[in-house]
Amino acid sequence: MPTRTHIPLESLLVTLPATFRDVLEVIQANTLGIVFLVDADRRLIGVFTDGDARRALLTGVELDDTMTVDSPYYNHAPHSLPYDCEISEIWDLFEQTLRCIPLLDANQRVVDYSTRERIKHFMVLEPNIGEQEISNVLECVTSGWISSQGRFIGLFEKAFNDYLGGGHAIAVSNGTVALHLALNTLGIGRGDEVIVPNFTFAASINAIIHAGATPVLADVERDTWTIDLEELRRLITPRTKAVMPVHIYGQPARIDEIMEIAAQAGIFVIEDCAEALGACYKNRRVGLDGDATCFSFFANKGVTTGEGGMVVFKDDEMTDRARILRDHGMSKTKKYWHDVAGFNFRMTNMQAAVGVAQMERIEELLHRRKVIFQTYDQLLSGCQGISLLPKNSWSENSYWLYTIILDGYGESGRDLLLAHLGHRGVDSRPGFYPLHLMDPYREFAHGTYPVSTYLSANAICLPSSFSLTDEEISHIVEIFIEELAEIAPTTA
């Protein structure tokens, strides 16, 4: 089955004035037989179709003539809808034989379009920024406290401590440097080994490499997608200094068992909680078990600061050392005197300002994501050929990114489905690729990693944004099931 072509919005837009030749070339290229005429700010002026083109040419219009705002050849009052309209409103217009509808923001700018096949573009994840976030940032800008000094840094760290119920939170510039700072604070570097799951985003292993240590890749469990405990025990050597369990896609790892194994071996535990803020393990919030735990506030996370991260320690001495390392290694008592060679891993006050407002809304943000996941589960529970996210009695997901397994479809089938969903406006993602297959990390492999390889090849992530309505989720699931039925499994 050939892959269909996604038609980006830009292929439907023509800014006036423009020649008829230019307009016709856009119509021919986009294959929809229509263009949206806009001004320089992308505000909708009108709609021009292939039928309008034929009528214009029959009246004697030349290809090099200019189409302007005043030209009589296009529809000056076309049907349009707000981007955040209900799907039922879009279908109501299609009942009037329309074939392509521009979707507008509050300023009448074209931000998307609808066809019968593609209702709108559903992003896989997008931030939810409210008025308080904007107000906090405006305070930073107007006060001049825009860099790493300012009141919001401390407020954000305290709010984070309060949410976790303990620990010492240190705000940093992103989740990857949170891992890097944790490794350096714990004295892990050249000659040391750190065991890390093979099924994770590359930030986990990159931090280990850049800290100077050697990553040791472990496969994951099929029923949790997290680090395999037997693999962990087998891979510990005299050089092992730490294990870095990853709570992948918000699913907690078996942290009690990991802590026990680490204690017996005398090694540190650095938890990668980048995707797990809000997750629970045995009725306690993930983030206070390891010697260091690291979070990300990238734009697609449940709580965001745009970029940003947090590292949390339990030990006071380690906390003090980490703060010095984060701030260039500068003495806390003697300005511009450096006790160690440190880093500039600091978060800006503007990032923290957004974070403070997000933490005030964290229960709201996480609850809506939970409802989204539950809605997906209800709609997909009877769908043949898929497996849902891991579930068990001892943990609760953070509801970050709704991810499922296409049983036996393989990477080629999964990627074909991704392309078809994209054509219909559903932004989706593959699972993380297993680290051992990528060139920078091959040298750290010691086997075939069957579980992480299978999960990666068959995983697909569906839209999980806070703003998704139940109607939109139902529509996405309908498209998913329709397109999945067109693709045959490739493996048993």
HELIX and SHEET records of a PDB file:
HELIX    1   1 LEU A    9  LEU A   12  5                                   4    
HELIX    2   2 PHE A   20  ASN A   30  1                                  11    
HELIX    3   3 ASP A   50  LEU A   58  1                                   9    
HELIX    4   4 ILE A   87  PHE A   94  1                                   8    
HELIX    5   5 GLU A  131  SER A  143  1                                  13    
HELIX    6   6 ARG A  151  LEU A  164  1                                  14    
HELIX    7   7 GLY A  175  THR A  185  1                                  11    
HELIX    8   8 ALA A  203  HIS A  210  1                                   8    
HELIX    9   9 LEU A  229  LEU A  235  1                                   7    
HELIX   10  10 ILE A  248  GLY A  250  5                                   3    
HELIX   11  11 ILE A  255  ALA A  265  1                                  11    
HELIX   12  12 ASP A  316  ARG A  326  1                                  11    
HELIX   13  13 ASN A  349  GLU A  360  1                                  12    
HELIX   14  14 ILE A  362  LEU A  380  1                                  19    
HELIX   15  15 GLY A  410  HIS A  423  1                                  14    
HELIX   16  16 LEU A  435  LEU A  437  5                                   3    
HELIX   17  17 ASP A  439  PHE A  444  5                                   6    
HELIX   18  18 PRO A  450  ASN A  458  1                                   9    
HELIX   19  19 ASP A  470  ALA A  485  1                                  16    
SHEET    1   A 3 LEU A  13  THR A  15  0                                        
SHEET    2   A 3 ILE A  34  VAL A  38  1                                        
SHEET    3   A 3 LEU A  44  THR A  49 -1                                        
SHEET    1   B 2 ALA A  18  THR A  19  0                                        
SHEET    2   B 2 THR A  66  MET A  67 -1                                        
SHEET    1   C 3 LEU A  81  PRO A  82  0                                        
SHEET    2   C 3 ILE A 101  LEU A 104  1                                        
SHEET    3   C 3 VAL A 110  SER A 114 -1                                        
SHEET    1   D 7 HIS A 168  VAL A 172  0                                        
SHEET    2   D 7 GLY A 309  PHE A 313 -1                                        
SHEET    3   D 7 ALA A 292  SER A 296 -1                                        
SHEET    4   D 7 PHE A 268  ASP A 272  1                                        
SHEET    5   D 7 THR A 240  VAL A 243  1                                        
SHEET    6   D 7 GLU A 193  PRO A 197  1                                        
SHEET    7   D 7 THR A 214  ALA A 218  1                                        
SHEET    1   E 3 ARG A 284  ARG A 285  0                                        
SHEET    2   E 3 CYS A 280  TYR A 281 -1                                        
SHEET    3   E 3 SER A 395  GLU A 396 -1                                        
SHEET    1   F 4 ILE A 386  SER A 387  0                                        
SHEET    2   F 4 THR A 403  LEU A 406 -1                                        
SHEET    3   F 4 ALA A 459  CYS A 461 -1                                        
SHEET    4   F 4 ARG A 429  PRO A 430 -1                                        
END                                                                             
